[in-house]
Amino acid sequence: MKADHLIEMANQIGSFFDSLPDREEALTGIAEHIRKFWEPRMRRTLLAALDGAGADAGAEQAGFTEIVAAALKRHRDSLTPAAAP
């Protein structure tokens, strides 16, 4: 899948969780949803796009909403797929 499409999908998930009054709960919800329902290849591509974006301003220029970029950065360890044996 193309990174642009994955970013768009992640932003849609972020839009849902952004309505929660508790920001920490929203960030965790975004990360948990992506971890549970996205295959490892999709998560690798999304994290690589975030890495390629650079700083926070770069993440937004790459198409990430602020809440999605924050969720990916905060929960990166749980989102990074285990290395293949």
PDB file of N, CA, C and O in Angstrom:
ATOM      1  N   MET A   1       0.827  -1.182   0.000  1.00  0.00           N
ATOM      2  CA  MET A   1       0.000   0.000   0.000  1.00  0.00           C
ATOM      3  C   MET A   1       0.875   1.250   0.000  1.00  0.00           C
ATOM      4  O   MET A   1       1.977   1.263   0.547  1.00  0.00           O
ATOM      5  N   LYS A   2       0.368   2.261  -0.607  1.00  0.00           N
ATOM      6  CA  LYS A   2       1.101   3.520  -0.656  1.00  0.00           C
ATOM      7  C   LYS A   2       0.972   4.253   0.672  1.00  0.00           C
ATOM      8  O   LYS A   2      -0.061   4.196   1.339  1.00  0.00           O
ATOM      9  N   ALA A   3       2.042   4.939   1.035  1.00  0.00           N
ATOM     10  CA  ALA A   3       2.075   5.667   2.303  1.00  0.00           C
ATOM     11  C   ALA A   3       0.976   6.721   2.366  1.00  0.00           C
ATOM     12  O   ALA A   3       0.378   6.915   3.425  1.00  0.00           O
ATOM     13  N   ASP A   4       0.698   7.399   1.271  1.00  0.00           N
ATOM     14  CA  ASP A   4      -0.327   8.445   1.270  1.00  0.00           C
ATOM     15  C   ASP A   4      -1.687   7.893   1.691  1.00  0.00           C
ATOM     16  O   ASP A   4      -2.419   8.517   2.459  1.00  0.00           O
ATOM     17  N   HIS A   5      -2.004   6.715   1.175  1.00  0.00           N
ATOM     18  CA  HIS A   5      -3.286   6.090   1.512  1.00  0.00           C
ATOM     19  C   HIS A   5      -3.317   5.684   2.989  1.00  0.00           C
ATOM     20  O   HIS A   5      -4.336   5.848   3.659  1.00  0.00           O
ATOM     21  N   LEU A   6      -2.209   5.160   3.486  1.00  0.00           N
ATOM     22  CA  LEU A   6      -2.136   4.763   4.896  1.00  0.00           C
ATOM     23  C   LEU A   6      -2.241   5.979   5.812  1.00  0.00           C
ATOM     24  O   LEU A   6      -2.887   5.914   6.858  1.00  0.00           O
ATOM     25  N   ILE A   7      -1.615   7.077   5.426  1.00  0.00           N
ATOM     26  CA  ILE A   7      -1.706   8.312   6.211  1.00  0.00           C
ATOM     27  C   ILE A   7      -3.157   8.790   6.247  1.00  0.00           C
ATOM     28  O   ILE A   7      -3.656   9.198   7.296  1.00  0.00           O
ATOM     29  N   GLU A   8      -3.819   8.739   5.114  1.00  0.00           N
ATOM     30  CA  GLU A   8      -5.225   9.144   5.049  1.00  0.00           C
ATOM     31  C   GLU A   8      -6.085   8.270   5.963  1.00  0.00           C
ATOM     32  O   GLU A   8      -6.945   8.775   6.685  1.00  0.00           O
ATOM     33  N   MET A   9      -5.848   6.960   5.929  1.00  0.00           N
ATOM     34  CA  MET A   9      -6.604   6.044   6.789  1.00  0.00           C
ATOM     35  C   MET A   9      -6.311   6.325   8.266  1.00  0.00           C
ATOM     36  O   MET A   9      -7.230   6.344   9.084  1.00  0.00           O
ATOM     37  N   ALA A  10      -5.044   6.542   8.609  1.00  0.00           N
ATOM     38  CA  ALA A  10      -4.676   6.836   9.991  1.00  0.00           C
ATOM     39  C   ALA A  10      -5.330   8.145  10.445  1.00  0.00           C
ATOM     40  O   ALA A  10      -5.775   8.243  11.589  1.00  0.00           O
ATOM     41  N   ASN A  11      -5.393   9.133   9.580  1.00  0.00           N
ATOM     42  CA  ASN A  11      -6.027  10.402   9.922  1.00  0.00           C
ATOM     43  C   ASN A  11      -7.529  10.234  10.155  1.00  0.00           C
ATOM     44  O   ASN A  11      -8.101  10.928  10.997  1.00  0.00           O
ATOM     45  N   GLN A  12      -8.172   9.329   9.429  1.00  0.00           N
ATOM     46  CA  GLN A  12      -9.593   9.049   9.656  1.00  0.00           C
ATOM     47  C   GLN A  12      -9.791   8.432  11.041  1.00  0.00           C
ATOM     48  O   GLN A  12     -10.735   8.783  11.750  1.00  0.00           O
ATOM     49  N   ILE A  13      -8.911   7.524  11.420  1.00  0.00           N
ATOM     50  CA  ILE A  13      -8.958   6.934  12.756  1.00  0.00           C
ATOM     51  C   ILE A  13      -8.740   8.033  13.787  1.00  0.00           C
ATOM     52  O   ILE A  13      -9.438   8.099  14.798  1.00  0.00           O
ATOM     53  N   GLY A  14      -7.766   8.890  13.518  1.00  0.00           N
ATOM     54  CA  GLY A  14      -7.478  10.001  14.415  1.00  0.00           C
ATOM     55  C   GLY A  14      -8.658  10.938  14.581  1.00  0.00           C
ATOM     56  O   GLY A  14      -8.890  11.449  15.677  1.00  0.00           O
ATOM     57  N   SER A  15      -9.400  11.171  13.526  1.00  0.00           N
ATOM     58  CA  SER A  15     -10.574  12.056  13.599  1.00  0.00           C
ATOM     59  C   SER A  15     -11.605  11.515  14.578  1.00  0.00           C
ATOM     60  O   SER A  15     -12.221  12.272  15.327  1.00  0.00           O
ATOM     61  N   PHE A  16     -11.787  10.207  14.565  1.00  0.00           N
ATOM     62  CA  PHE A  16     -12.729   9.593  15.495  1.00  0.00           C
ATOM     63  C   PHE A  16     -12.261   9.792  16.938  1.00  0.00           C
ATOM     64  O   PHE A  16     -13.019  10.262  17.786  1.00  0.00           O
ATOM     65  N   PHE A  17     -11.018   9.434  17.204  1.00  0.00           N
ATOM     66  CA  PHE A  17     -10.507   9.495  18.574  1.00  0.00           C
ATOM     67  C   PHE A  17     -10.269  10.927  19.048  1.00  0.00           C
ATOM     68  O   PHE A  17     -10.222  11.169  20.254  1.00  0.00           O
ATOM     69  N   ASP A  18     -10.121  11.865  18.143  1.00  0.00           N
ATOM     70  CA  ASP A  18      -9.895  13.265  18.504  1.00  0.00           C
ATOM     71  C   ASP A  18     -11.094  13.858  19.242  1.00  0.00           C
ATOM     72  O   ASP A  18     -10.960  14.855  19.951  1.00  0.00           O
ATOM     73  N   SER A  19     -12.258  13.246  19.075  1.00  0.00           N
ATOM     74  CA  SER A  19     -13.454  13.753  19.750  1.00  0.00           C
ATOM     75  C   SER A  19     -13.500  13.372  21.231  1.00  0.00           C
ATOM     76  O   SER A  19     -14.333  13.898  21.969  1.00  0.00           O
ATOM     77  N   LEU A  20     -12.631  12.477  21.677  1.00  0.00           N
ATOM     78  CA  LEU A  20     -12.611  12.090  23.085  1.00  0.00           C
ATOM     79  C   LEU A  20     -12.095  13.263  23.925  1.00  0.00           C
ATOM     80  O   LEU A  20     -11.172  13.963  23.510  1.00  0.00           O
ATOM     81  N   PRO A  21     -12.681  13.475  25.091  1.00  0.00           N
ATOM     82  CA  PRO A  21     -12.221  14.587  25.932  1.00  0.00           C
ATOM     83  C   PRO A  21     -10.847  14.345  26.565  1.00  0.00           C
ATOM     84  O   PRO A  21     -10.142  15.300  26.889  1.00  0.00           O
ATOM     85  N   ASP A  22     -10.466  13.097  26.741  1.00  0.00           N
ATOM     86  CA  ASP A  22      -9.185  12.748  27.362  1.00  0.00           C
ATOM     87  C   ASP A  22      -8.149  12.505  26.262  1.00  0.00           C
ATOM     88  O   ASP A  22      -8.229  11.514  25.535  1.00  0.00           O
ATOM     89  N   ARG A  23      -7.183  13.406  26.144  1.00  0.00           N
ATOM     90  CA  ARG A  23      -6.187  13.305  25.064  1.00  0.00           C
ATOM     91  C   ARG A  23      -5.362  12.022  25.164  1.00  0.00           C
ATOM     92  O   ARG A  23      -5.089  11.386  24.146  1.00  0.00           O
ATOM     93  N   GLU A  24      -4.967  11.637  26.365  1.00  0.00           N
ATOM     94  CA  GLU A  24      -4.167  10.409  26.526  1.00  0.00           C
ATOM     95  C   GLU A  24      -4.949   9.195  26.057  1.00  0.00           C
ATOM     96  O   GLU A  24      -4.396   8.304  25.414  1.00  0.00           O
ATOM     97  N   GLU A  25      -6.223   9.161  26.376  1.00  0.00           N
ATOM     98  CA  GLU A  25      -7.080   8.063  25.934  1.00  0.00           C
ATOM     99  C   GLU A  25      -7.184   8.049  24.405  1.00  0.00           C
ATOM    100  O   GLU A  25      -7.205   6.985  23.785  1.00  0.00           O
ATOM    101  N   ALA A  26      -7.247   9.234  23.813  1.00  0.00           N
ATOM    102  CA  ALA A  26      -7.323   9.334  22.351  1.00  0.00           C
ATOM    103  C   ALA A  26      -6.035   8.827  21.700  1.00  0.00           C
ATOM    104  O   ALA A  26      -6.084   8.066  20.734  1.00  0.00           O
ATOM    105  N   LEU A  27      -4.891   9.247  22.227  1.00  0.00           N
ATOM    106  CA  LEU A  27      -3.613   8.802  21.658  1.00  0.00           C
ATOM    107  C   LEU A  27      -3.465   7.285  21.775  1.00  0.00           C
ATOM    108  O   LEU A  27      -3.030   6.621  20.834  1.00  0.00           O
ATOM    109  N   THR A  28      -3.828   6.753  22.927  1.00  0.00           N
ATOM    110  CA  THR A  28      -3.749   5.307  23.130  1.00  0.00           C
ATOM    111  C   THR A  28      -4.726   4.581  22.213  1.00  0.00           C
ATOM    112  O   THR A  28      -4.391   3.536  21.656  1.00  0.00           O
ATOM    113  N   GLY A  29      -5.920   5.121  22.053  1.00  0.00           N
ATOM    114  CA  GLY A  29      -6.925   4.505  21.190  1.00  0.00           C
ATOM    115  C   GLY A  29      -6.479   4.424  19.733  1.00  0.00           C
ATOM    116  O   GLY A  29      -6.689   3.412  19.064  1.00  0.00           O
ATOM    117  N   ILE A  30      -5.871   5.485  19.257  1.00  0.00           N
ATOM    118  CA  ILE A  30      -5.359   5.491  17.873  1.00  0.00           C
ATOM    119  C   ILE A  30      -4.315   4.399  17.707  1.00  0.00           C
ATOM    120  O   ILE A  30      -4.377   3.602  16.771  1.00  0.00           O
ATOM    121  N   ALA A  31      -3.359   4.371  18.621  1.00  0.00           N
ATOM    122  CA  ALA A  31      -2.270   3.394  18.528  1.00  0.00           C
ATOM    123  C   ALA A  31      -2.794   1.966  18.650  1.00  0.00           C
ATOM    124  O   ALA A  31      -2.369   1.086  17.901  1.00  0.00           O
ATOM    125  N   GLU A  32      -3.707   1.729  19.579  1.00  0.00           N
ATOM    126  CA  GLU A  32      -4.244   0.385  19.756  1.00  0.00           C
ATOM    127  C   GLU A  32      -5.004  -0.077  18.528  1.00  0.00           C
ATOM    128  O   GLU A  32      -4.886  -1.231  18.116  1.00  0.00           O
ATOM    129  N   HIS A  33      -5.783   0.820  17.943  1.00  0.00           N
ATOM    130  CA  HIS A  33      -6.532   0.455  16.745  1.00  0.00           C
ATOM    131  C   HIS A  33      -5.573   0.054  15.616  1.00  0.00           C
ATOM    132  O   HIS A  33      -5.768  -0.973  14.966  1.00  0.00           O
ATOM    133  N   ILE A  34      -4.561   0.854  15.395  1.00  0.00           N
ATOM    134  CA  ILE A  34      -3.602   0.554  14.325  1.00  0.00           C
ATOM    135  C   ILE A  34      -2.855  -0.743  14.625  1.00  0.00           C
ATOM    136  O   ILE A  34      -2.641  -1.554  13.724  1.00  0.00           O
ATOM    137  N   ARG A  35      -2.460  -0.945  15.870  1.00  0.00           N
ATOM    138  CA  ARG A  35      -1.731  -2.164  16.230  1.00  0.00           C
ATOM    139  C   ARG A  35      -2.599  -3.412  16.045  1.00  0.00           C
ATOM    140  O   ARG A  35      -2.120  -4.432  15.550  1.00  0.00           O
ATOM    141  N   LYS A  36      -3.858  -3.333  16.438  1.00  0.00           N
ATOM    142  CA  LYS A  36      -4.748  -4.501  16.377  1.00  0.00           C
ATOM    143  C   LYS A  36      -5.195  -4.853  14.957  1.00  0.00           C
ATOM    144  O   LYS A  36      -5.304  -6.029  14.607  1.00  0.00           O
ATOM    145  N   PHE A  37      -5.453  -3.826  14.142  1.00  0.00           N
ATOM    146  CA  PHE A  37      -6.127  -4.083  12.878  1.00  0.00           C
ATOM    147  C   PHE A  37      -5.273  -3.897  11.625  1.00  0.00           C
ATOM    148  O   PHE A  37      -5.714  -4.235  10.527  1.00  0.00           O
ATOM    149  N   TRP A  38      -4.078  -3.373  11.770  1.00  0.00           N
ATOM    150  CA  TRP A  38      -3.209  -3.181  10.613  1.00  0.00           C
ATOM    151  C   TRP A  38      -2.136  -4.254  10.606  1.00  0.00           C
ATOM    152  O   TRP A  38      -1.547  -4.562  11.641  1.00  0.00           O
ATOM    153  N   GLU A  39      -1.891  -4.811   9.453  1.00  0.00           N
ATOM    154  CA  GLU A  39      -0.842  -5.822   9.354  1.00  0.00           C
ATOM    155  C   GLU A  39       0.536  -5.159   9.500  1.00  0.00           C
ATOM    156  O   GLU A  39       0.672  -3.956   9.277  1.00  0.00           O
ATOM    157  N   PRO A  40       1.550  -5.942   9.872  1.00  0.00           N
ATOM    158  CA  PRO A  40       2.887  -5.381  10.107  1.00  0.00           C
ATOM    159  C   PRO A  40       3.435  -4.550   8.946  1.00  0.00           C
ATOM    160  O   PRO A  40       4.054  -3.509   9.167  1.00  0.00           O
ATOM    161  N   ARG A  41       3.216  -4.994   7.741  1.00  0.00           N
ATOM    162  CA  ARG A  41       3.731  -4.257   6.582  1.00  0.00           C
ATOM    163  C   ARG A  41       3.130  -2.849   6.507  1.00  0.00           C
ATOM    164  O   ARG A  41       3.821  -1.888   6.171  1.00  0.00           O
ATOM    165  N   MET A  42       1.851  -2.743   6.820  1.00  0.00           N
ATOM    166  CA  MET A  42       1.190  -1.438   6.808  1.00  0.00           C
ATOM    167  C   MET A  42       1.773  -0.537   7.895  1.00  0.00           C
ATOM    168  O   MET A  42       2.012   0.648   7.661  1.00  0.00           O
ATOM    169  N   ARG A  43       2.002  -1.098   9.084  1.00  0.00           N
ATOM    170  CA  ARG A  43       2.559  -0.304  10.181  1.00  0.00           C
ATOM    171  C   ARG A  43       3.980   0.133   9.868  1.00  0.00           C
ATOM    172  O   ARG A  43       4.359   1.264  10.173  1.00  0.00           O
ATOM    173  N   ARG A  44       4.771  -0.744   9.265  1.00  0.00           N
ATOM    174  CA  ARG A  44       6.144  -0.370   8.879  1.00  0.00           C
ATOM    175  C   ARG A  44       6.129   0.806   7.901  1.00  0.00           C
ATOM    176  O   ARG A  44       6.889   1.762   8.059  1.00  0.00           O
ATOM    177  N   THR A  45       5.268   0.731   6.902  1.00  0.00           N
ATOM    178  CA  THR A  45       5.172   1.789   5.893  1.00  0.00           C
ATOM    179  C   THR A  45       4.737   3.107   6.532  1.00  0.00           C
ATOM    180  O   THR A  45       5.281   4.163   6.207  1.00  0.00           O
ATOM    181  N   LEU A  46       3.763   3.052   7.438  1.00  0.00           N
ATOM    182  CA  LEU A  46       3.280   4.261   8.103  1.00  0.00           C
ATOM    183  C   LEU A  46       4.383   4.887   8.957  1.00  0.00           C
ATOM    184  O   LEU A  46       4.587   6.100   8.915  1.00  0.00           O
ATOM    185  N   LEU A  47       5.089   4.072   9.725  1.00  0.00           N
ATOM    186  CA  LEU A  47       6.168   4.596  10.570  1.00  0.00           C
ATOM    187  C   LEU A  47       7.325   5.133   9.730  1.00  0.00           C
ATOM    188  O   LEU A  47       7.961   6.117  10.109  1.00  0.00           O
ATOM    189  N   ALA A  48       7.602   4.495   8.596  1.00  0.00           N
ATOM    190  CA  ALA A  48       8.648   4.993   7.704  1.00  0.00           C
ATOM    191  C   ALA A  48       8.259   6.354   7.137  1.00  0.00           C
ATOM    192  O   ALA A  48       9.114   7.225   6.978  1.00  0.00           O
ATOM    193  N   ALA A  49       6.978   6.544   6.831  1.00  0.00           N
ATOM    194  CA  ALA A  49       6.508   7.843   6.333  1.00  0.00           C
ATOM    195  C   ALA A  49       6.650   8.906   7.419  1.00  0.00           C
ATOM    196  O   ALA A  49       7.007  10.048   7.130  1.00  0.00           O
ATOM    197  N   LEU A  50       6.374   8.533   8.658  1.00  0.00           N
ATOM    198  CA  LEU A  50       6.550   9.468   9.763  1.00  0.00           C
ATOM    199  C   LEU A  50       8.020   9.829   9.921  1.00  0.00           C
ATOM    200  O   LEU A  50       8.354  10.997  10.115  1.00  0.00           O
ATOM    201  N   ASP A  51       8.896   8.839   9.839  1.00  0.00           N
ATOM    202  CA  ASP A  51      10.335   9.081   9.949  1.00  0.00           C
ATOM    203  C   ASP A  51      10.822   9.980   8.814  1.00  0.00           C
ATOM    204  O   ASP A  51      11.664  10.853   9.027  1.00  0.00           O
ATOM    205  N   GLY A  52      10.299   9.769   7.631  1.00  0.00           N
ATOM    206  CA  GLY A  52      10.693  10.569   6.475  1.00  0.00           C
ATOM    207  C   GLY A  52      10.214  12.002   6.566  1.00  0.00           C
ATOM    208  O   GLY A  52      10.762  12.892   5.916  1.00  0.00           O
ATOM    209  N   ALA A  53       9.178  12.226   7.385  1.00  0.00           N
ATOM    210  CA  ALA A  53       8.628  13.570   7.522  1.00  0.00           C
ATOM    211  C   ALA A  53       9.503  14.460   8.390  1.00  0.00           C
ATOM    212  O   ALA A  53       9.487  15.681   8.237  1.00  0.00           O
ATOM    213  N   GLY A  54      10.263  13.867   9.293  1.00  0.00           N
ATOM    214  CA  GLY A  54      11.152  14.663  10.149  1.00  0.00           C
ATOM    215  C   GLY A  54      10.449  15.251  11.343  1.00  0.00           C
ATOM    216  O   GLY A  54       9.732  14.544  12.052  1.00  0.00           O
ATOM    217  N   ALA A  55      10.639  16.518  11.577  1.00  0.00           N
ATOM    218  CA  ALA A  55      10.101  17.199  12.762  1.00  0.00           C
ATOM    219  C   ALA A  55       8.581  17.299  12.693  1.00  0.00           C
ATOM    220  O   ALA A  55       7.967  16.910  11.699  1.00  0.00           O
ATOM    221  N   ASP A  56       7.981  17.824  13.760  1.00  0.00           N
ATOM    222  CA  ASP A  56       6.520  17.928  13.838  1.00  0.00           C
ATOM    223  C   ASP A  56       5.924  18.656  12.635  1.00  0.00           C
ATOM    224  O   ASP A  56       4.920  18.210  12.078  1.00  0.00           O
ATOM    225  N   ALA A  57       6.524  19.755  12.236  1.00  0.00           N
ATOM    226  CA  ALA A  57       6.019  20.498  11.079  1.00  0.00           C
ATOM    227  C   ALA A  57       6.114  19.637   9.832  1.00  0.00           C
ATOM    228  O   ALA A  57       5.245  19.698   8.963  1.00  0.00           O
ATOM    229  N   GLY A  58       7.172  18.830   9.742  1.00  0.00           N
ATOM    230  CA  GLY A  58       7.319  17.933   8.602  1.00  0.00           C
ATOM    231  C   GLY A  58       6.246  16.871   8.573  1.00  0.00           C
ATOM    232  O   GLY A  58       5.776  16.496   7.498  1.00  0.00           O
ATOM    233  N   ALA A  59       5.845  16.375   9.743  1.00  0.00           N
ATOM    234  CA  ALA A  59       4.795  15.358   9.812  1.00  0.00           C
ATOM    235  C   ALA A  59       3.485  15.916   9.274  1.00  0.00           C
ATOM    236  O   ALA A  59       2.767  15.231   8.545  1.00  0.00           O
ATOM    237  N   GLU A  60       3.178  17.145   9.627  1.00  0.00           N
ATOM    238  CA  GLU A  60       1.955  17.755   9.127  1.00  0.00           C
ATOM    239  C   GLU A  60       2.053  18.029   7.629  1.00  0.00           C
ATOM    240  O   GLU A  60       1.067  17.884   6.906  1.00  0.00           O
ATOM    241  N   GLN A  61       3.224  18.420   7.165  1.00  0.00           N
ATOM    242  CA  GLN A  61       3.394  18.637   5.731  1.00  0.00           C
ATOM    243  C   GLN A  61       3.281  17.321   4.965  1.00  0.00           C
ATOM    244  O   GLN A  61       2.854  17.310   3.811  1.00  0.00           O
ATOM    245  N   ALA A  62       3.664  16.211   5.603  1.00  0.00           N
ATOM    246  CA  ALA A  62       3.559  14.903   4.958  1.00  0.00           C
ATOM    247  C   ALA A  62       2.118  14.413   4.935  1.00  0.00           C
ATOM    248  O   ALA A  62       1.818  13.402   4.299  1.00  0.00           O
ATOM    249  N   GLY A  63       1.223  15.119   5.623  1.00  0.00           N
ATOM    250  CA  GLY A  63      -0.184  14.761   5.601  1.00  0.00           C
ATOM    251  C   GLY A  63      -0.723  14.214   6.910  1.00  0.00           C
ATOM    252  O   GLY A  63      -1.925  13.973   7.024  1.00  0.00           O
ATOM    253  N   PHE A  64       0.130  14.013   7.895  1.00  0.00           N
ATOM    254  CA  PHE A  64      -0.318  13.518   9.193  1.00  0.00           C
ATOM    255  C   PHE A  64      -1.020  14.640   9.957  1.00  0.00           C
ATOM    256  O   PHE A  64      -0.545  15.776   9.971  1.00  0.00           O
ATOM    257  N   THR A  65      -2.139  14.326  10.585  1.00  0.00           N
ATOM    258  CA  THR A  65      -2.727  15.288  11.504  1.00  0.00           C
ATOM    259  C   THR A  65      -1.875  15.287  12.769  1.00  0.00           C
ATOM    260  O   THR A  65      -1.122  14.347  13.023  1.00  0.00           O
ATOM    261  N   GLU A  66      -2.003  16.344  13.552  1.00  0.00           N
ATOM    262  CA  GLU A  66      -1.185  16.472  14.752  1.00  0.00           C
ATOM    263  C   GLU A  66      -1.421  15.317  15.718  1.00  0.00           C
ATOM    264  O   GLU A  66      -0.468  14.788  16.290  1.00  0.00           O
ATOM    265  N   ILE A  67      -2.681  14.918  15.909  1.00  0.00           N
ATOM    266  CA  ILE A  67      -2.978  13.871  16.887  1.00  0.00           C
ATOM    267  C   ILE A  67      -2.444  12.513  16.447  1.00  0.00           C
ATOM    268  O   ILE A  67      -2.000  11.723  17.280  1.00  0.00           O
ATOM    269  N   VAL A  68      -2.483  12.239  15.162  1.00  0.00           N
ATOM    270  CA  VAL A  68      -1.961  10.958  14.657  1.00  0.00           C
ATOM    271  C   VAL A  68      -0.438  10.929  14.792  1.00  0.00           C
ATOM    272  O   VAL A  68       0.125   9.925  15.229  1.00  0.00           O
ATOM    273  N   ALA A  69       0.221  12.010  14.423  1.00  0.00           N
ATOM    274  CA  ALA A  69       1.676  12.062  14.571  1.00  0.00           C
ATOM    275  C   ALA A  69       2.059  11.876  16.036  1.00  0.00           C
ATOM    276  O   ALA A  69       3.007  11.151  16.339  1.00  0.00           O
ATOM    277  N   ALA A  70       1.341  12.515  16.939  1.00  0.00           N
ATOM    278  CA  ALA A  70       1.634  12.389  18.373  1.00  0.00           C
ATOM    279  C   ALA A  70       1.417  10.959  18.850  1.00  0.00           C
ATOM    280  O   ALA A  70       2.220  10.435  19.622  1.00  0.00           O
ATOM    281  N   ALA A  71       0.345  10.326  18.400  1.00  0.00           N
ATOM    282  CA  ALA A  71       0.060   8.944  18.814  1.00  0.00           C
ATOM    283  C   ALA A  71       1.128   7.987  18.306  1.00  0.00           C
ATOM    284  O   ALA A  71       1.571   7.100  19.037  1.00  0.00           O
ATOM    285  N   LEU A  72       1.539   8.163  17.062  1.00  0.00           N
ATOM    286  CA  LEU A  72       2.560   7.283  16.495  1.00  0.00           C
ATOM    287  C   LEU A  72       3.888   7.451  17.218  1.00  0.00           C
ATOM    288  O   LEU A  72       4.588   6.470  17.471  1.00  0.00           O
ATOM    289  N   LYS A  73       4.234   8.671  17.547  1.00  0.00           N
ATOM    290  CA  LYS A  73       5.507   8.921  18.245  1.00  0.00           C
ATOM    291  C   LYS A  73       5.462   8.373  19.669  1.00  0.00           C
ATOM    292  O   LYS A  73       6.420   7.743  20.118  1.00  0.00           O
ATOM    293  N   ARG A  74       4.382   8.601  20.368  1.00  0.00           N
ATOM    294  CA  ARG A  74       4.285   8.177  21.764  1.00  0.00           C
ATOM    295  C   ARG A  74       4.230   6.657  21.900  1.00  0.00           C
ATOM    296  O   ARG A  74       4.777   6.097  22.850  1.00  0.00           O
ATOM    297  N   HIS A  75       3.569   5.989  20.950  1.00  0.00           N
ATOM    298  CA  HIS A  75       3.352   4.544  21.059  1.00  0.00           C
ATOM    299  C   HIS A  75       4.141   3.756  20.018  1.00  0.00           C
ATOM    300  O   HIS A  75       3.765   2.640  19.657  1.00  0.00           O
ATOM    301  N   ARG A  76       5.213   4.330  19.550  1.00  0.00           N
ATOM    302  CA  ARG A  76       6.013   3.710  18.491  1.00  0.00           C
ATOM    303  C   ARG A  76       6.458   2.288  18.846  1.00  0.00           C
ATOM    304  O   ARG A  76       6.398   1.395  18.000  1.00  0.00           O
ATOM    305  N   ASP A  77       6.897   2.072  20.074  1.00  0.00           N
ATOM    306  CA  ASP A  77       7.399   0.749  20.463  1.00  0.00           C
ATOM    307  C   ASP A  77       6.340  -0.331  20.272  1.00  0.00           C
ATOM    308  O   ASP A  77       6.643  -1.417  19.779  1.00  0.00           O
ATOM    309  N   SER A  78       5.100  -0.041  20.660  1.00  0.00           N
ATOM    310  CA  SER A  78       4.052  -1.051  20.527  1.00  0.00           C
ATOM    311  C   SER A  78       3.582  -1.197  19.082  1.00  0.00           C
ATOM    312  O   SER A  78       2.988  -2.216  18.730  1.00  0.00           O
ATOM    313  N   LEU A  79       3.834  -0.208  18.252  1.00  0.00           N
ATOM    314  CA  LEU A  79       3.409  -0.260  16.847  1.00  0.00           C
ATOM    315  C   LEU A  79       4.453  -0.885  15.923  1.00  0.00           C
ATOM    316  O   LEU A  79       4.125  -1.342  14.828  1.00  0.00           O
ATOM    317  N   THR A  80       5.711  -0.904  16.369  1.00  0.00           N
ATOM    318  CA  THR A  80       6.775  -1.441  15.528  1.00  0.00           C
ATOM    319  C   THR A  80       6.694  -2.965  15.519  1.00  0.00           C
ATOM    320  O   THR A  80       6.809  -3.600  16.567  1.00  0.00           O
ATOM    321  N   PRO A  81       6.497  -3.550  14.339  1.00  0.00           N
ATOM    322  CA  PRO A  81       6.405  -5.008  14.251  1.00  0.00           C
ATOM    323  C   PRO A  81       7.737  -5.660  14.639  1.00  0.00           C
ATOM    324  O   PRO A  81       8.811  -5.099  14.423  1.00  0.00           O
ATOM    325  N   ALA A  82       7.634  -6.833  15.205  1.00  0.00           N
ATOM    326  CA  ALA A  82       8.841  -7.594  15.539  1.00  0.00           C
ATOM    327  C   ALA A  82       9.580  -7.954  14.255  1.00  0.00           C
ATOM    328  O   ALA A  82       8.963  -8.178  13.214  1.00  0.00           O
ATOM    329  N   ALA A  83      10.890  -8.006  14.339  1.00  0.00           N
ATOM    330  CA  ALA A  83      11.696  -8.372  13.174  1.00  0.00           C
ATOM    331  C   ALA A  83      11.404  -9.829  12.785  1.00  0.00           C
ATOM    332  O   ALA A  83      11.235 -10.697  13.641  1.00  0.00           O
ATOM    333  N   ALA A  84      11.353 -10.058  11.515  1.00  0.00           N
ATOM    334  CA  ALA A  84      11.117 -11.426  11.017  1.00  0.00           C
ATOM    335  C   ALA A  84      12.316 -12.317  11.353  1.00  0.00           C
ATOM    336  O   ALA A  84      13.462 -11.879  11.259  1.00  0.00           O
ATOM    337  N   PRO A  85      12.051 -13.562  11.744  1.00  0.00           N
ATOM    338  CA  PRO A  85      13.159 -14.469  12.103  1.00  0.00           C
ATOM    339  C   PRO A  85      14.019 -14.840  10.923  1.00  0.00           C
ATOM    340  O   PRO A  85      14.983 -15.591  11.073  1.00  0.00           O
TER     341      PRO A  85
END
